[in-house]
Structure formats: structure tokens, C-alpha cells
Amino acid sequence: MKVAVATDHGGWPLKAAVLATVRAAGHEPLDLGTDSAAPVDYPDYAAAAARAVQSGAAERAIVLCGSGVGAAVVANKFRGIRAGVCHDVYSAHQAVEHDDVNVLALGARVVGEALAEELVRAFLAARFTNEERHRRRLAKVQALEGSSV
């Protein structure tokens, strides 16, 4: 699976470990930057990752910023993108299994390198269960996209 990886300067310290974990799990990373700790705007990078998934250039994405929250907010603005901030292993796999999350958001100032690697492995190994109750709930979420709720 091709996995887009994008980070701002706050998430940059974990980027190399995330890319290596994606590769070690047998997937192909698509590195969308940033390439240093120089300050950049997280919306630019999270949007690039969301667009990669939206266009089919990547099946999933991992976005990083200081908390993971800003990157998730941006990614969730894109139709068809379901981003979740996960700082524990259960959430990292359950988000895919139940909610068909296709973008993992991580906070580099919240998790360390070892936990980030576990989260990435759990996210990439998980598959949507396709159970009726999850399909029904996902359909309701998708119906909200583009609505004025």
C-alpha cells in the first residue's frame, strides 16, 4: 500500500521514524515534506496528504504536527477523508476497523518515537471490518459531507 506521510516542523522530529516504520511494514511511503525543523504552516502539509488519499495517489496517510489535532482538522475538511488523532494503539487500529479512518494524525510533542512506531504499525495493519453496523454508521458520516450541519 502507498502511504502519504506529511509533517510540519512540529512533527518533523518523528518523520524519519514514521517513514522507516512504513517501509519496514512492507508499504511504500510517499514523503510529502517538510524536510527540516524550519517553521512551516501545518495546513499546507496536511492538505497535501489528504489530497494524495483523495486522488488515489496514496491509499492512506499519516500526518504529524505538534499535537496531531491541527493536522487532523485540516485533513477532515476534504471529502472522503476520515482522519483521527490517535495516541494509543487501541485507537490506532479501532479507528480503521470501525470508522474506516484513512488518515492517522500523530502529535510529535505527545508521543515518543517508540509509541509512534507502534501506532503506525497498528494503523497500517488494520482493515475495515465491513460489518453492517459500521457500514450504516459510516454512511451517516458520509451523508454529512457537504451538508450545512
Buried (B, 14 or more C-beta within 10 A) or exposed (E): EBBBBBBBBBBBBBBEBBBBBBEEBEBEBBBBBBEEEEEBEBBBBBBBBBBBBBEEBBBBBBBBBBBBBBBBBBBBEBEEBBBBBBBEBEBBBBBBBBBBBBBBBBBBBBBEBEBBBBBBBBBBEBEBBEEEEBEEBBEEEEEEEEEEE
